[in-house]
Structures are given as structure tokens and as C-alpha cells.
Amino acid sequence: MPARHERDRSSREDPGGSGSGDLVVRLQSPSTQDDVAAALAADGLSIYAWHGQSRDEFYWAIEKTLELKPTLTLDDGADLIFRVHSTRTDLAKGIFGGTEETTTGVHRLRAMGEAGKLLYPVIAVNDAETKSDFDNVFGTGQSSIDGILRATSILLSGKSFVVAGYGHCGRGVATRARGMGAHVIVTEVDPVTALRATMDGFTVMPMDEAAAAGDVFITATGVKDIIVKRHFEKMKDGAVVCNTGHYDCEINIPDLASQAKTVREVRANNEEYTLKDGRRVYLLAKGRLVNLAAAEGHPSEVMDMSFANQFLSLVRLSREGRSMEKKVYTIDRAQDCEIASVKLSTMGCRIDALTTAQKAYLTDFASGT
Ligand SMILES: NC(=O)c1ccc[n+]([C@@H]2O[C@H](COP(=O)([O-])OP(=O)(O)OC[C@H]3O[C@@H](n4cnc5c(N)ncnc54)[C@H](O)[C@@H]3O)[C@@H](O)[C@H]2O)c1
């Protein structure tokens, strides 16, 4: 566990001295890959992460990261930013700005911005089209299925596969599960999104009904308590339950544990809860993000665009952060187009361009058809 050794390497904890201007990156600790953390540590980065951190250790790691006195923050879930805004407000004046990688973090930061509580500008990297329409859909879609298969080795074909939430991530997972022959059921709260799922050919129903029908369940909502006690009470013997949304709160694990008489690990990232009535429920990756904990996260071929958005946003903040308002900014479409163009060229794909006459036609309101 080489990354764990960082806890004891106090002499290396602040490589650049106080306020060194280093970009501080918080690795997503519950799903850290130790070999990656070790490789980064070997390159001289300060790493406070190891696979399987407890909640207390996770917050310890954030505190240690903030001791580096960052001038830019890059977050994935907003825990680092929240800590600056709660216990380390002294650091805020030294920070040009921050970026946020994921959906739930952006929701919460927008709420903070609208309440006038943000202490520095934040760029919502998640909301770039070249991030959420690719990373969340194709990356989460593929890697979540990968995580389920690695943790269970089940055949998806013929299974009833319940996806909670048909947003970016849920759509990606549902489409891939269908491609592997599963009967996919979607649960939703948004009527337009539920309609889209129905028109895309999926069966839509409330979780209270899906609970009894599913063989495999995956949550992708960003909201807590999607699967709770009354759902576990209805599940089939052998049901597999996992999450690819936010942290570990979408599945209510205390509810599951309260109904269980025994728990044992049957495979890596797969715990069998035997309920008091004898049914067994298999919880993957302790309810944490199954694609990160049980597989390897998204392929680099889709993360390249997310990280291009991160990098360009951090460059902008380092240049303009001091004059930007303390709110959440979205990314300009020009940046999306630039990243998409580069990505297309790496894939050997060329596209057409509007002619001058076509551009004029698009805005011509005088000549009818
Ligand atoms: N696993 C990963 O690597 C990964 C990658 C990107 C995002 N995420 C996380 O996944 C979650 C979803 O992200 P997204 O981009 O798909 O968000 P999204 O907003 O596009 O989709 C979420 C969907 O969940 C639905 N929903 C909300 N509450 C629900 C409920 N009680 N029951 C059923 N559906 C409900 C919403 O209506 C919405 O359609 C977020 O927490 C995000 O941070 C995870």
C-alpha cells in the first residue's frame, strides 16, 4: 500500500512551501487505485488517498490536502470546496477559483452561489457538453457494467435490470445493459425524462414496483435513499444492488443491514447479506461508485475531454479568477467546439462546415422557405 505511506511522510507534505501555488487534486478516496496513487507519489506529488478509506480518513485526507494552501482547487463532489467554506475560510482569499467535475457537486455549488455563499468563482466542468454528454454517458455506462461483471460474473442477458435515474449516467448504463440482452426497467421522478426513457423503449415504473421485479439494481440519481427498507423487503432472493451515482448514500445500507442476520464477502467488492427470512441480497462495492471501486473507472479515451475542460478552466481561473464574480460559471460553447474538434481529428473524423450562404439562410426571416 505505498500511497498509505504518505501519511507518515510529513517532510514531503508541503513540497512547494506555504502557498506554493500548486494545484491540489483530491483523489476520490473510496475508489482510489493504489497503484495510480503510488505512481503519482513516486513523481513527487503529495497524495492523501488509499483504497478503502473510512469516512474519517477521507476527511483527514481533505484536511491534509488543504494544508498545502492551494491557489486553485479541482474537485469531484465538492468536498474540498465545502471544507474551505466551512473550517478553512482563511484559505479562500488565496484561491483564484475552483472547478467542479461532477453533477451533484455542481448542483450544490450553484445553490451556494445563488445564496451568495461562494467565496471564490467556480467553473462547472460537469456541464460542458464535451464532459457530461460523453464522460457521464459513455464512460459511466461502460465502466459501471464492467464493475458489475467483475464483482459478480453474472450473465446480464435475460436479467431484469433496474436503473434508477435516466439522466446522463443512467441513460448510458441502461443502453449498454439492453445491448447485452437485459430487460431494462427505469425509475424516474422527472416526467419529461421518464417519457424519454419510455420512448427509448424502456419499461418505466416506480421503485416500489421495480423492487420486486429486478434481478440487478443500479442507482444513478445523485439523490439519497433511492433503495430503502421497503424495497429490500420485496426483492428476489439473489438480487444484486449497486450504485454509480453519488458517494454511498443512494442505497440505504443501514436499512439493509438492519434486516440481515449475516453478512459475508463472497467475492471482491461483493457482500452477501442474508436477510432474516433467508433471502440473499448482494451489495456491490459497499454502495460506493461501482465503476470506480469494482472496475477501473472510465477509459482515458473519454476522460481526455473531461480533463481538457478541467485544464482550460483552470488556465482561465488562473488568468481571470481575481476579476470573476463569486458564482458558478458554465463553459463557453466555443471551448466545447474546440475540444470536440481536436477529439474528432484524433479519431480521423472530418466534418462539413456551413457555407456563407447557409449561414445567411439560417438567420433569414424575410424570404419564407
Ligand atoms: N460513476 C461515475 O463515475 C459518475 C460519473 C459522472 C457522474 N456521476 C454521478 O452520477 C449521478 C447522476 O449524474 P447525471 O449526470 O446522470 O445526473 P442527471 O441530472 O443527468 O441525472 C440524474 C437523474 O436522476 C433522476 N432522479 C432524481 N431523483 C430520483 C429518484 N428519487 N428516483 C429516480 N430518479 C431520480 C433525475 O430526474 C435525473 O433524470 C450524480 O451524483 C453524479 O455526480 C457518477
The ligand as an ORCA input file, in Angstrom:
! r2SCAN-3c Opt
* xyz 0 1
  N     -19.983      6.792    -11.531
  C     -19.340      7.813    -12.087
  O     -18.174      7.710    -12.467
  C     -20.083      9.099    -12.288
  C     -19.755      9.921    -13.388
  C     -20.480     11.097    -13.574
  C     -21.478     11.443    -12.655
  N     -21.727     10.638    -11.570
  C     -22.766     10.954    -10.589
  O     -23.958     10.273    -11.014
  C     -25.109     10.984    -10.549
  C     -26.016     11.260    -11.742
  O     -25.327     12.115    -12.649
  P     -26.001     12.503    -14.043
  O     -25.014     13.341    -14.767
  O     -26.588     11.310    -14.687
  O     -27.181     13.450    -13.489
  P     -28.525     13.845    -14.241
  O     -29.034     15.031    -13.509
  O     -28.289     13.918    -15.704
  O     -29.469     12.585    -13.967
  C     -29.991     12.225    -12.710
  C     -31.401     11.677    -12.959
  O     -31.881     11.086    -11.760
  C     -33.248     11.392    -11.669
  N     -33.695     11.243    -10.283
  C     -33.543     12.123     -9.253
  N     -34.106     11.631     -8.139
  C     -34.617     10.418     -8.474
  C     -35.335      9.436     -7.745
  N     -35.660      9.604     -6.450
  N     -35.704      8.318     -8.397
  C     -35.413      8.132     -9.715
  N     -34.743      9.043    -10.452
  C     -34.353     10.179     -9.832
  C     -33.340     12.827    -12.186
  O     -34.665     13.163    -12.566
  C     -32.388     12.776    -13.367
  O     -33.041     12.421    -14.577
  C     -24.562     12.253     -9.875
  O     -24.458     12.025     -8.497
  C     -23.182     12.400    -10.479
  O     -22.353     13.146     -9.638
  C     -21.072      9.477    -11.393
*
